[in-house]
Amino acid sequence: MNKAPREPRADAVAPAMTTGQVAESKEGDSVAAGVGASQAAKGIQALGAAAGAEREADAVACGAADAAPHADPRELYPEELAGIMADMAEPAYRGGQVFAWLHKEAAPSYDQMTNLSAALRHRLEATLPIARPTLLRRRVSTDGTIKYLFALADGARIESVLMRHREDTGHIRHTACLSSQAGCAMGCAFCATASLGFKRNLSAGEIVAQVLEIATIEQTAIHNAVYMGMGEPLLNGKAVEKSIRLLHHPQGQNIGARRITLSTCGLPEGIRDMATWGLDLVLAVSLHAADDDTRSRLMPVNRRHPLGEVLAACRDYSEATGKRITFEYAMIKGVNIGADTPRKLVDLLNGIPCNINLIPVNPGAHGYKPPNQKERALFLRALQAAGLDAVVRQERGQDIQGACGQLAGEE
């Protein structure tokens, strides 16, 4: 019998992508991040589209109908693959072998699965093809962050990001920022993805594929995953949950649950549903304002689910899981960092074990400006003096439009 799949090295997960599988790869270029309208007009348009965005959110809440049209072996558990093997009159353990090749080794084709017979590999290719995304562009930031533009099988485009962080030990930690939808229905005024509108949900396989493709392209292990790319993860909850379980699977990438963060605009029922998943994830909630009027201007979803509803769900989540929640707060000059904001946040977050990540708003067509260094420091100190656990998050990839709120799926 041929050998089982090898254990991946710490610095190499899979063979490199062939040039025929890369439509275009460019580094360090300066493609404009504009979304086709003046900054002020686009900000107003995003805010005025609230009702339509909320209708779109209702339409995609269930998720399954809008997912990718074809099955993908990358979204199947070992047990599901074992069932397919049984249908092919093959031993059930073959399912585990295929899973390990697809996920642990990030094998791009069945040809590499050398412990399967050639006949079986050909049958799998014919009946269960691996739906790999096509890399359209790879851009590298001066800080080492890499952004990828992928085209999916139906032509939908998504962006993913790889961030590198050097730990105190000297170890380089790689974090993949993943998209869960093509486009987004939420209409947040400071986010470039909002300009695209909602296209469709991604399948679990398409979400997982982002990690596997990045690992293959860069020949490196992925240590962390953050669902902070394009789309609202909790509007695609079933596929997102399955993708997390696949990435966490011990026979696959085996990314620790505590190293996976899901970021949401704040959908109460989705947050409560997350509490039932039984996964030790990090929940990050986009807060961005300390009052409903401001938050509704920035995030149209707040008109449907105001702060009281969102924070009630956060309290339920924390009580059910015993976990702290991260609140994300984009600092926007002249909008949401007033002198009374820290006290408002203390009152809002009372009783919720949490920390606050402050994010200076990134440049975009929206026209919003970040506070200067002095204003950031003053706001941070005011929050800390009020008893809140707050830090300013180090943003990466801004020069390639790969930072928070900058993904627009543009070539």
C-alpha positions in Angstrom: 0.0 0.0 0.0 1.2 3.5 -0.7 2.0 5.8 2.1 -0.6 7.9 3.8 -0.4 11.7 3.4 2.7 13.1 4.9 2.7 15.5 7.9 3.0 19.0 6.7 6.0 21.0 7.6 5.4 24.1 9.8 6.5 26.3 6.9 4.9 24.4 4.0 1.4 23.1 3.7 1.1 22.2 0.1 2.8 22.3 -3.3 2.9 25.7 -5.0 0.2 26.7 -7.4 1.1 26.2 -11.0 1.2 29.2 -13.3 -1.6 27.9 -15.3 -3.9 28.2 -12.3 -3.0 31.8 -11.8 -4.7 34.2 -14.1 -2.7 37.2 -13.0 -0.3 37.9 -10.1 0.9 41.4 -9.4 2.8 42.8 -6.4 2.9 46.3 -4.9 1.0 48.0 -7.6 -1.2 51.0 -6.9 -4.6 50.3 -8.2 -7.0 53.0 -7.1 -9.5 52.1 -4.4 -12.3 54.3 -5.7 -15.8 52.8 -6.1 -17.0 54.9 -8.9 -18.6 58.0 -7.3 -17.5 61.0 -5.3 -16.7 60.3 -1.6 -19.6 62.3 -0.2 -22.1 61.1 -2.7 -21.2 57.4 -2.1 -21.5 57.9 1.7 -25.0 59.4 1.3 -25.9 56.6 -1.1 -24.8 53.9 1.3 -26.9 55.5 4.1 -29.9 56.0 1.9 -29.9 52.3 0.8 -30.7 51.1 4.3 -34.2 49.8 3.4 -33.0 48.0 0.4 -30.1 46.5 2.3 -32.4 45.2 5.0 -34.7 43.6 2.4 -31.6 41.9 0.9 -30.6 40.8 4.3 -34.0 39.1 4.8 -33.7 37.5 1.4 -30.3 35.9 2.3 -30.9 35.0 5.9 -31.4 31.3 5.2 -28.4 31.2 3.0 -28.7 27.8 1.3 -30.5 28.8 -1.9 -27.9 31.5 -2.7 -24.8 29.4 -2.1 -22.5 28.1 -4.9 -24.4 26.0 -7.5 -22.1 22.9 -7.4 -21.0 20.6 -4.6 -17.4 20.9 -3.6 -15.4 18.1 -1.9 -13.7 20.7 0.2 -16.9 21.3 2.1 -17.4 17.7 3.1 -16.5 16.1 6.4 -14.6 12.8 6.5 -17.9 11.0 7.3 -19.6 12.5 4.2 -16.7 11.6 2.0 -16.8 8.1 3.5 -20.4 7.8 2.3 -19.4 8.8 -1.2 -16.6 6.2 -1.1 -19.2 3.5 0.0 -21.4 4.5 -3.0 -18.3 3.9 -5.2 -17.8 0.4 -3.6 -14.6 1.7 -1.9 -13.6 1.2 1.7 -15.0 3.9 4.0 -11.5 4.8 5.3 -10.8 6.3 1.8 -13.0 9.2 2.8 -10.6 10.1 5.6 -7.7 9.8 3.2 -9.3 12.2 0.7 -10.2 14.6 3.5 -6.6 14.7 4.8 -5.3 15.3 1.3 -7.8 18.1 0.7 -7.5 19.9 4.0 -4.3 18.9 5.8 -2.2 18.8 2.6 -4.2 21.4 0.7 -3.9 19.2 -2.4 -5.0 21.1 -5.4 -5.9 18.0 -7.4 -6.7 14.3 -7.0 -3.5 13.5 -9.0 -1.5 14.2 -5.9 -3.4 11.7 -3.8 -0.9 8.9 -4.3 -2.4 6.5 -1.8 -5.5 6.2 -4.0 -5.6 4.1 -7.1 -5.4 5.9 -10.4 -8.8 4.6 -11.3 -10.4 6.0 -8.1 -8.7 9.4 -8.7 -10.1 9.5 -12.2 -13.6 8.7 -10.9 -13.4 11.3 -8.2 -12.3 13.9 -10.7 -15.2 13.1 -13.0 -17.9 12.9 -10.2 -16.6 15.3 -7.5 -14.3 17.9 -9.0 -12.4 20.2 -6.8 -13.8 23.7 -7.4 -10.7 25.9 -7.0 -11.0 29.7 -7.1 -8.8 31.4 -9.7 -6.3 33.9 -8.4 -6.7 37.2 -10.4 -4.4 39.4 -8.4 -1.9 39.3 -5.5 -0.9 42.6 -4.0 1.8 43.0 -1.3 1.8 45.8 1.2 5.0 47.6 2.5 4.1 46.0 5.9 4.1 42.5 4.4 0.3 42.1 4.3 -0.9 40.3 1.1 -4.3 40.8 -0.5 -5.8 38.3 -3.0 -8.5 38.8 -5.5 -10.2 35.5 -6.4 -12.8 34.6 -9.0 -15.1 31.8 -8.0 -16.5 29.2 -10.4 -19.5 31.3 -11.4 -17.4 34.5 -11.9 -18.2 36.0 -8.5 -15.2 37.9 -7.0 -14.0 38.0 -3.5 -11.0 39.3 -1.6 -9.0 37.7 1.1 -6.0 39.0 3.1 -3.0 37.4 4.8 -1.4 39.2 7.7 1.9 38.5 9.4 2.6 39.2 13.0 5.9 38.7 14.7 5.4 37.4 18.3 7.7 38.1 21.3 9.3 34.7 20.7 10.2 35.7 17.2 7.7 33.3 15.7 5.8 34.7 12.7 2.0 34.2 13.1 0.0 34.1 9.9 -3.7 35.2 10.0 -6.1 34.8 7.1 -8.9 37.3 6.8 -11.8 35.5 5.1 -14.8 36.6 3.1 -18.2 34.8 3.8 -20.2 36.5 1.0 -19.6 38.0 -2.4 -20.6 41.6 -1.7 -22.6 42.7 1.3 -26.1 43.8 2.1 -25.4 45.7 5.2 -24.6 49.1 3.6 -22.2 50.4 6.3 -21.2 53.9 5.3 -17.5 53.5 6.0 -17.0 50.2 4.2 -16.0 49.8 0.5 -17.7 46.3 0.3 -21.1 48.1 0.8 -20.7 49.7 -2.7 -20.9 46.2 -4.3 -24.3 45.3 -2.9 -25.1 41.7 -2.1 -24.2 39.1 -4.7 -24.5 35.7 -3.0 -23.5 33.7 -0.1 -20.3 31.6 -0.2 -20.4 27.8 0.3 -18.5 26.3 3.2 -16.1 25.0 0.6 -15.5 28.4 -0.9 -14.7 29.9 2.5 -12.3 27.1 3.4 -10.7 27.3 0.0 -9.4 30.8 0.8 -7.3 29.3 3.6 -6.1 26.4 1.5 -5.3 28.5 -1.5 -3.3 31.1 0.5 -1.4 28.3 2.2 -0.6 26.9 -1.2 0.4 30.1 -2.8 2.6 31.3 0.1 3.8 27.8 1.1 3.1 28.5 4.7 0.9 27.4 7.5 -2.1 29.4 8.6 -2.3 29.8 12.3 -5.4 32.1 12.7 -8.5 32.9 10.8 -10.7 35.9 11.1 -14.1 36.3 9.4 -13.7 40.0 8.7 -13.6 40.0 5.0 -16.4 40.7 2.6 -20.0 40.0 3.8 -21.9 39.5 7.0 -21.0 36.1 8.4 -24.2 35.6 10.4 -26.3 36.0 7.3 -24.6 32.9 6.0 -24.5 31.2 9.4 -24.8 27.5 8.3 -22.0 27.7 5.8 -19.8 29.8 8.1 -20.3 27.4 11.0 -19.4 24.4 8.8 -16.3 26.2 7.4 -15.1 26.8 11.0 -15.6 23.2 11.9 -13.7 22.1 8.8 -10.8 24.5 9.5 -10.8 23.3 13.1 -10.9 19.6 12.2 -7.9 17.6 13.6 -7.5 15.8 10.3 -7.4 19.1 8.4 -5.8 22.5 9.1 -6.5 22.0 12.8 -6.7 25.8 13.5 -7.6 26.2 17.2 -11.1 27.4 17.9 -9.6 30.2 20.1 -7.6 31.3 17.1 -10.8 31.9 15.0 -12.7 35.2 15.2 -16.1 35.9 13.7 -17.0 39.6 13.3 -20.6 40.6 12.9 -22.5 43.9 12.4 -24.6 42.7 15.3 -27.5 40.5 14.3 -29.2 39.4 17.6 -30.6 36.1 16.5 -27.3 35.2 14.8 -25.4 36.0 17.9 -27.7 33.8 20.1 -27.4 31.0 17.5 -23.6 31.2 17.7 -23.9 30.5 21.4 -25.3 27.0 20.5 -22.5 26.0 18.2 -20.3 24.8 21.1 -17.2 26.3 19.6 -14.7 28.3 21.7 -14.5 31.1 19.2 -13.9 34.8 19.6 -17.0 36.9 18.9 -16.3 40.4 17.6 -19.2 42.8 17.3 -19.0 46.0 15.2 -20.2 48.7 17.6 -18.8 52.0 16.0 -21.1 54.3 18.0 -22.4 54.9 21.5 -25.9 56.0 20.6 -28.6 54.8 18.1 -28.7 58.0 16.1 -25.0 57.9 15.2 -24.9 54.2 14.7 -27.9 54.3 12.4 -26.2 56.9 10.3 -23.1 54.7 10.0 -24.7 51.3 10.0 -28.2 51.0 8.5 -28.7 47.7 10.2 -29.1 49.6 13.5 -32.5 50.9 12.3 -33.7 47.3 12.3 -31.7 46.1 15.3 -30.9 49.0 17.6 -28.2 49.0 20.3 -30.5 47.7 23.0 -31.3 44.6 21.0 -27.7 43.9 20.0 -26.3 44.3 23.5 -29.1 42.1 25.0 -28.0 39.4 22.6 -24.4 40.0 23.6 -25.3 39.6 27.2 -27.1 36.3 26.4 -24.1 35.1 24.5 -21.7 35.9 27.3 -23.9 34.2 29.9 -24.3 31.1 27.8 -20.7 30.7 26.8 -18.8 32.4 29.6 -16.7 34.2 27.1 -15.6 37.8 26.7 -16.8 39.7 23.6 -14.6 42.0 21.5 -16.3 45.2 20.4 -14.9 46.9 17.3 -15.0 50.7 17.2 -13.9 52.6 14.1 -12.8 56.1 15.2 -14.1 58.7 12.9 -13.1 62.3 13.3 -16.0 64.6 14.3 -18.5 61.7 14.3 -18.1 59.2 17.2 -15.3 60.2 19.5 -16.9 63.0 21.5 -16.1 63.8 25.1 -19.2 62.2 26.3 -18.7 58.9 24.3 -16.6 57.0 27.0 -19.3 57.5 29.6 -22.0 56.4 27.2 -20.0 53.3 26.3 -19.6 52.4 30.0 -23.3 52.5 30.4 -24.0 50.5 27.3 -21.5 47.8 28.0 -22.3 47.4 31.7 -22.4 43.8 32.7 -20.8 42.5 29.5 -17.3 41.0 29.9 -15.5 42.7 27.0 -12.7 44.5 25.4 -12.7 47.3 22.8 -10.6 47.4 19.7 -10.2 50.9 18.4 -9.7 51.2 14.7 -8.9 54.6 13.0 -11.2 54.6 10.1 -9.3 53.7 6.9 -9.4 55.9 3.7 -12.1 55.3 1.2 -14.7 56.9 -1.1 -16.9 57.6 2.0 -14.8 60.7 2.8 -14.6 60.0 6.5 -11.3 61.0 8.2 -9.5 59.3 11.1 -8.5 61.3 14.2 -5.0 62.4 14.5 -2.5 60.7 16.8 -3.2 63.1 19.7 -7.0 62.7 19.4 -6.6 58.9 19.3 -4.5 58.9 22.4 -6.9 61.1 24.2 -9.9 58.9 23.3 -8.0 55.8 24.3 -7.0 57.3 27.7 -10.6 58.4 28.3 -12.0 54.9 27.7 -9.3 53.4 30.0 -9.9 56.0 32.7 -13.6 55.1 32.6 -12.7 51.5 33.3 -13.0 50.0 29.8 -10.4 47.5 28.5 -9.4 49.3 25.2 -6.5 49.1 22.8 -5.8 50.7 19.4 -5.6 47.9 16.8 -2.6 48.0 14.5 -4.0 48.2 11.0 -2.2 46.5 8.1 -2.4 46.6 4.4 -3.9 50.1 4.0 -1.6 50.9 1.0 -3.1 48.0 -0.9 -6.7 48.6 0.2 -6.5 45.5 2.3 -7.3 47.0 5.7 -10.6 47.1 7.6 -13.4 48.4 5.4 -11.4 48.6 2.2 -12.2 45.3 0.4 -14.1 46.0 -2.8 -13.3 43.0 -5.1 -11.7 45.3 -7.7 -9.2 44.1 -10.3 
